[in-house]
Amino acid sequence: VMTLIQSIPVPVLAEVNGLATAAGCQLVASCDIAVASNKSRFATPGVNVGLFCSTPAVALGRAVPRKV
């Protein structure tokens, strides 16, 4: 799904109004535009216990510099 989003020829929007963790972060990072409310929180909680799935990190690492 994440790579499919990147191949869609029209802009894909993410609306976040709550918690987006792990794959949720990846989903938001894969979209072209992200709109987040004041209630939104983003996290990759596995790092707190030494478990970091690299899958969300790929999309986050590519997207964050472009979207900040």
C-alpha positions as CSV (number, residue, x, y, z in Angstrom):
1,V,0.0,0.0,0.0
2,M,2.8,2.4,0.9
3,T,4.5,2.1,-2.5
4,L,1.2,2.2,-4.3
5,I,0.5,5.6,-2.7
6,Q,3.7,6.9,-4.1
7,S,2.7,5.8,-7.6
8,I,-0.7,7.5,-7.7
9,P,-0.7,10.3,-10.2
10,V,-2.7,12.7,-8.1
11,P,-1.8,14.2,-4.7
12,V,-2.7,11.9,-1.7
13,L,-3.7,13.7,1.5
14,A,-3.4,12.4,5.0
15,E,-5.6,13.8,7.7
16,V,-4.5,13.0,11.3
17,N,-6.6,13.7,14.3
18,G,-5.1,11.4,17.0
19,L,-2.3,8.9,17.4
20,A,-0.3,7.7,14.4
21,T,2.3,5.2,15.5
22,A,4.7,2.9,13.5
23,A,2.9,2.0,10.3
24,G,0.5,5.0,10.9
25,C,3.6,7.2,10.8
26,Q,4.7,5.5,7.6
27,L,1.3,5.9,6.0
28,V,1.3,9.6,6.7
29,A,4.9,10.0,5.5
30,S,4.0,8.2,2.3
31,C,1.3,10.7,1.4
32,D,2.0,13.9,-0.5
33,I,0.4,16.3,2.0
34,A,-0.3,15.7,5.7
35,V,-2.7,17.8,7.7
36,A,-2.7,17.2,11.5
37,S,-4.9,18.6,14.2
38,N,-3.6,19.8,17.6
39,K,-4.6,16.4,19.0
40,S,-2.3,14.5,16.6
41,R,0.8,12.7,17.9
42,F,3.3,10.7,15.9
43,A,5.6,8.0,17.2
44,T,7.7,5.0,16.6
45,P,7.3,3.5,20.1
46,G,9.4,0.4,19.4
47,V,12.6,2.4,19.9
48,N,11.8,2.7,23.6
49,V,12.3,-1.0,24.1
50,G,15.0,-1.5,21.5
51,L,12.7,-2.8,18.8
52,F,12.8,-0.5,15.7
53,C,11.1,-1.7,12.6
54,S,13.0,-0.1,9.7
55,T,9.9,0.0,7.5
56,P,8.5,3.2,8.8
57,A,12.0,4.7,9.0
58,V,12.4,4.5,5.2
59,A,9.3,6.6,4.5
60,L,10.0,9.0,7.4
61,G,13.6,9.5,6.5
62,R,12.6,10.4,2.9
63,A,9.6,12.5,3.7
64,V,10.4,14.6,6.8
65,P,13.1,16.8,5.2
66,R,10.7,17.7,2.4
67,K,7.7,18.3,4.7
68,V,9.1,20.3,7.6
